[in-house]
Amino acid sequence: MRNNESIVVDPTGALAYFLGINFLHFALFLFLFCSAVLMLVSKMTEPQPEESLALVTFQKKTSTASFRWTSDITLTVVLVVLVLLLWWIFSPYGVG
């Protein structure tokens, strides 16, 4: 293997466009792609037994009570807001 070889990318090609995507936008696209794959695999495979999911998933409520604001929902909203705030700050619309 020689150390002086490098990869040359055509500036008008698709690879150059792919490499030029901002890392925050790429992270968003990757998140959406992974979410779609997770949902697709979840719908196409057989469900796991309830006993094996008891400690790793949200549990269904037995009553049909109205919506309750829990700490899980609060933390989820805070996380989404912080990610969007960071994305905006480092975007061309923010200070970036």
N, CA, C and O of each residue as an XYZ file, in Angstrom:
384
protein
N       0.844     -1.183      0.000
C       0.000      0.000      0.000
C       0.885      1.241      0.000
O       1.819      1.353      0.794
N       0.583      2.148     -0.881
C       1.350      3.391     -0.960
C       0.633      4.501     -0.206
O      -0.593      4.603     -0.252
N       1.397      5.323      0.482
C       0.814      6.394      1.284
C       0.534      7.662      0.488
O      -0.185      8.533      0.976
N       1.070      7.795     -0.711
C       0.901      9.035     -1.444
C      -0.311      9.036     -2.378
O      -0.494      9.989     -3.135
N      -1.131      8.002     -2.341
C      -2.322      7.958     -3.178
C      -3.487      8.630     -2.466
O      -3.610      8.539     -1.244
N      -4.334      9.300     -3.224
C      -5.518      9.925     -2.650
C      -6.694      9.714     -3.592
O      -6.522      9.390     -4.767
N      -7.873      9.902     -3.061
C      -9.093      9.753     -3.846
C      -9.443     11.105     -4.450
O      -9.470     12.117     -3.750
N      -9.706     11.117     -5.724
C     -10.093     12.347     -6.416
C     -11.593     12.282     -6.691
O     -12.086     11.314     -7.272
N     -12.306     13.311     -6.272
C     -13.755     13.362     -6.440
C     -14.077     14.411     -7.500
O     -13.610     15.548     -7.432
N     -14.885     14.008     -8.480
C     -15.324     14.932     -9.524
C     -16.251     15.977     -8.897
O     -17.276     15.610     -8.323
N     -15.918     17.267     -8.991
C     -16.739     18.282     -8.324
C     -18.154     18.416     -8.879
O     -19.002     19.033     -8.235
N     -18.430     17.859    -10.044
C     -19.788     17.948    -10.609
C     -20.585     16.669    -10.384
O     -21.737     16.584    -10.810
N     -20.004     15.678     -9.730
C     -20.664     14.394     -9.560
C     -21.554     14.321     -8.334
O     -21.591     15.232     -7.507
N     -22.263     13.218     -8.242
C     -23.185     12.990     -7.124
C     -22.429     12.809     -5.813
O     -22.912     13.222     -4.758
N     -21.250     12.197     -5.868
C     -20.470     12.007     -4.644
C     -20.037     13.343     -4.058
O     -20.036     13.507     -2.838
N     -19.671     14.300     -4.903
C     -19.282     15.623     -4.413
C     -20.468     16.319     -3.744
O     -20.301     16.979     -2.717
N     -21.653     16.178     -4.315
C     -22.849     16.758     -3.701
C     -23.120     16.099     -2.352
O     -23.440     16.781     -1.378
N     -22.993     14.774     -2.296
C     -23.218     14.017     -1.065
C     -22.220     14.434      0.010
O     -22.593     14.585      1.174
N     -20.969     14.619     -0.360
C     -19.933     15.013      0.596
C     -20.082     16.462      1.041
O     -19.551     16.838      2.086
N     -20.792     17.284      0.272
C     -20.953     18.686      0.601
C     -22.129     19.002      1.505
O     -22.333     20.161      1.866
N     -22.908     17.994      1.876
C     -24.070     18.220      2.732
C     -23.601     18.576      4.137
O     -22.703     17.932      4.680
N     -24.208     19.597      4.721
C     -23.901     19.990      6.088
C     -24.141     18.812      7.028
O     -25.099     18.059      6.852
N     -23.271     18.651      8.025
C     -23.373     17.482      8.900
C     -24.667     17.458      9.699
O     -25.167     16.379     10.016
N     -25.220     18.610     10.031
C     -26.483     18.630     10.762
C     -27.647     18.198      9.872
O     -28.554     17.500     10.325
N     -27.620     18.616      8.604
C     -28.655     18.163      7.673
C     -28.502     16.674      7.413
O     -29.495     15.952      7.323
N     -27.262     16.210      7.291
C     -27.024     14.789      7.078
C     -27.530     13.979      8.275
O     -28.093     12.898      8.102
N     -27.330     14.500      9.485
C     -27.816     13.803     10.684
C     -29.332     13.706     10.666
O     -29.892     12.682     11.058
N     -30.004     14.763     10.215
C     -31.464     14.720     10.119
C     -31.908     13.680      9.099
O     -32.811     12.889      9.371
N     -31.278     13.678      7.923
C     -31.625     12.690      6.896
C     -31.359     11.271      7.390
O     -32.151     10.364      7.134
N     -30.243     11.079      8.099
C     -29.908      9.760      8.624
C     -30.913      9.324      9.679
O     -31.295      8.155      9.723
N     -31.346     10.252     10.532
C     -32.362      9.947     11.535
C     -33.669      9.525     10.878
O     -34.287      8.544     11.291
N     -34.090     10.267      9.852
C     -35.332      9.922      9.160
C     -35.231      8.573      8.456
O     -36.180      7.789      8.471
N     -34.080      8.305      7.839
C     -33.877      7.024      7.164
C     -33.906      5.872      8.171
O     -34.562      4.857      7.937
N     -33.192      6.031      9.290
C     -33.172      4.976     10.310
C     -34.554      4.758     10.916
O     -34.944      3.622     11.186
N     -35.294      5.843     11.131
C     -36.655      5.718     11.662
C     -37.546      4.951     10.689
O     -38.339      4.106     11.103
N     -37.416      5.246      9.404
C     -38.215      4.535      8.399
C     -37.860      3.049      8.371
O     -38.748      2.203      8.265
N     -36.575      2.727      8.465
C     -36.157      1.317      8.478
C     -36.696      0.627      9.723
O     -37.185     -0.499      9.638
N     -36.615      1.282     10.880
C     -37.130      0.690     12.117
C     -38.630      0.419     12.027
O     -39.099     -0.642     12.438
N     -39.380      1.381     11.488
C     -40.827      1.182     11.362
C     -41.154      0.072     10.364
O     -42.059     -0.730     10.598
N     -40.426      0.028      9.268
C     -40.656     -0.995      8.253
C     -40.364     -2.391      8.808
O     -41.160     -3.312      8.625
N     -39.240     -2.543      9.475
C     -38.900     -3.845     10.063
C     -39.911     -4.221     11.141
O     -40.294     -5.385     11.256
N     -40.340     -3.247     11.922
C     -41.320     -3.512     12.971
C     -42.639     -4.008     12.388
O     -43.254     -4.920     12.940
N     -43.075     -3.423     11.286
C     -44.345     -3.826     10.672
C     -44.241     -5.158      9.931
O     -45.236     -5.872      9.797
N     -43.042     -5.497      9.447
C     -42.887     -6.701      8.637
C     -42.529     -7.954      9.436
O     -42.559     -9.058      8.892
N     -42.191     -7.801     10.714
C     -41.812     -8.955     11.515
C     -42.893     -9.275     12.539
O     -43.786     -8.470     12.802
N     -42.789    -10.455     13.099
C     -43.768    -10.903     14.085
C     -43.530    -10.190     15.413
O     -42.381    -10.022     15.822
N     -44.596     -9.768     16.093
C     -44.424     -9.063     17.372
C     -43.797     -9.964     18.443
O     -43.982    -11.181     18.445
N     -43.060     -9.335     19.338
C     -42.469    -10.044     20.467
C     -43.544    -10.290     21.527
O     -44.525     -9.549     21.596
N     -43.368    -11.326     22.355
C     -44.335    -11.563     23.442
C     -44.324    -10.398     24.437
O     -43.290     -9.763     24.645
N     -45.462    -10.128     25.038
C     -45.602     -9.017     25.983
C     -44.625     -9.131     27.155
O     -44.131     -8.114     27.642
N     -44.341    -10.338     27.608
C     -43.456    -10.528     28.769
C     -42.043    -10.025     28.478
O     -41.388     -9.468     29.360
N     -41.577    -10.217     27.256
C     -40.216     -9.794     26.920
C     -40.106     -8.290     26.702
O     -39.002     -7.745     26.693
N     -41.231     -7.620     26.528
C     -41.227     -6.183     26.283
C     -41.553     -5.352     27.516
O     -41.530     -4.123     27.453
N     -41.854     -5.997     28.624
C     -42.361     -5.287     29.798
C     -41.405     -4.223     30.318
O     -41.854     -3.149     30.718
N     -40.106     -4.485     30.324
C     -39.163     -3.540     30.911
C     -38.465     -2.651     29.886
O     -37.660     -1.803     30.272
N     -38.742     -2.814     28.608
C     -38.027     -2.032     27.593
C     -38.935     -1.145     26.746
O     -38.449     -0.459     25.847
N     -40.223     -1.142     27.005
C     -41.147     -0.317     26.213
C     -42.124      0.397     27.131
O     -42.275      0.045     28.301
N     -42.792      1.418     26.572
C     -43.871      2.067     27.302
C     -45.012      1.074     27.443
O     -45.322      0.337     26.507
N     -45.633      1.056     28.607
C     -46.719      0.121     28.856
C     -48.054      0.776     28.536
O     -48.259      1.962     28.792
N     -48.948     -0.011     27.979
C     -50.291      0.477     27.693
C     -51.064      0.609     28.997
O     -50.944     -0.229     29.891
N     -51.843      1.651     29.093
C     -52.661      1.843     30.283
C     -53.901      0.977     30.170
O     -54.447      0.788     29.082
N     -54.334      0.461     31.290
C     -55.514     -0.396     31.276
C     -56.793      0.427     31.191
O     -57.803     -0.046     30.669
N     -56.756      1.650     31.697
C     -57.957      2.478     31.626
C     -57.900      3.374     30.390
O     -56.838      3.569     29.799
N     -59.024      3.899     30.021
C     -59.097      4.804     28.871
C     -59.184      6.246     29.365
O     -59.975      7.041     28.858
N     -58.360      6.571     30.360
C     -58.364      7.924     30.926
C     -57.830      8.911     29.904
O     -57.208      8.524     28.914
N     -58.076     10.175     30.150
C     -57.614     11.207     29.238
C     -56.085     11.326     29.287
O     -55.423     10.718     30.128
N     -55.564     12.102     28.390
C     -54.113     12.285     28.250
C     -53.517     12.854     29.534
O     -54.058     13.792     30.119
N     -52.370     12.264     29.974
C     -51.653     12.761     31.142
C     -50.251     13.165     30.717
O     -49.580     12.424     30.000
N     -49.813     14.320     31.149
C     -48.477     14.819     30.836
C     -47.508     14.191     31.831
O     -47.542     14.512     33.019
N     -46.629     13.282     31.345
C     -45.698     12.579     32.221
C     -44.285     13.120     32.040
O     -44.026     13.929     31.149
N     -43.374     12.661     32.898
C     -41.978     13.103     32.796
C     -41.339     12.591     31.504
O     -40.459     13.253     30.954
N     -41.762     11.434     31.013
C     -41.236     10.925     29.745
C     -41.578     11.864     28.591
O     -40.737     12.142     27.737
N     -42.796     12.342     28.574
C     -43.224     13.256     27.517
C     -42.483     14.585     27.650
O     -42.069     15.169     26.649
N     -42.317     15.060     28.877
C     -41.588     16.309     29.106
C     -40.154     16.200     28.610
O     -39.672     17.094     27.914
N     -39.471     15.128     28.956
C     -38.080     14.942     28.529
C     -37.972     14.787     27.016
O     -37.004     15.254     26.416
N     -38.948     14.140     26.395
C     -38.951     14.000     24.939
C     -39.097     15.363     24.274
O     -38.386     15.663     23.315
N     -39.998     16.177     24.766
C     -40.200     17.510     24.210
C     -38.950     18.367     24.402
O     -38.552     19.088     23.487
N     -38.327     18.295     25.577
C     -37.099     19.055     25.832
C     -36.001     18.618     24.870
O     -35.296     19.465     24.320
N     -35.843     17.325     24.659
C     -34.819     16.820     23.745
C     -35.057     17.310     22.322
O     -34.126     17.768     21.660
N     -36.283     17.217     21.850
C     -36.595     17.659     20.487
C     -36.346     19.160     20.345
O     -35.791     19.597     19.337
N     -36.743     19.946     21.329
C     -36.529     21.397     21.272
C     -35.042     21.725     21.265
O     -34.610     22.593     20.507
N     -34.251     21.048     22.095
C     -32.812     21.307     22.128
C     -32.130     20.932     20.816
O     -31.250     21.655     20.348
N     -32.525     19.819     20.225
C     -31.943     19.424     18.941
C     -32.303     20.441     17.866
O     -31.442     20.841     17.083
N     -33.551     20.861     17.818
C     -33.953     21.869     16.827
C     -33.260     23.203     17.070
O     -32.904     23.896     16.117
N     -33.064     23.572     18.332
C     -32.356     24.808     18.654
C     -30.901     24.749     18.185
O     -30.401     25.700     17.584
N     -30.230     23.641     18.459
C     -28.851     23.486     17.976
C     -28.790     23.496     16.462
O     -27.874     24.077     15.879
N     -29.751     22.863     15.825
C     -29.782     22.831     14.363
C     -29.961     24.245     13.817
O     -29.320     24.614     12.833
N     -30.823     25.035     14.444
C     -31.052     26.397     13.987
C     -29.824     27.274     14.245
O     -29.439     28.063     13.382
N     -29.211     27.144     15.418
C     -28.043     27.980     15.753
C     -26.920     27.766     14.769
O     -26.291     28.730     14.333
N     -26.653     26.526     14.408
C     -25.533     26.233     13.521
C     -25.928     26.185     12.038
O     -25.135     25.759     11.199
N     -27.131     26.613     11.723
C     -27.565     26.669     10.335
C     -27.251     28.064      9.769
O     -26.858     28.961     10.515
N     -27.423     28.242      8.466
C     -27.212     29.583      7.895
C     -28.170     30.642      8.458
O     -27.883     31.834      8.351
N     -29.275     30.248      9.041
C     -30.229     31.191      9.598
C     -29.823     31.660     10.982
O     -30.274     32.711     11.438
N     -28.966     30.886     11.664
C     -28.522     31.249     13.007
C     -27.180     31.963     12.966
O     -26.947     32.822     12.115
N     -26.307     31.604     13.884
C     -24.995     32.262     13.973
C     -23.940     31.582     13.122
O     -22.838     32.111     12.972
N     -24.256     30.400     12.552
C     -23.282     29.607     11.791
C     -22.884     30.173     10.494
O     -22.072     29.580      9.784
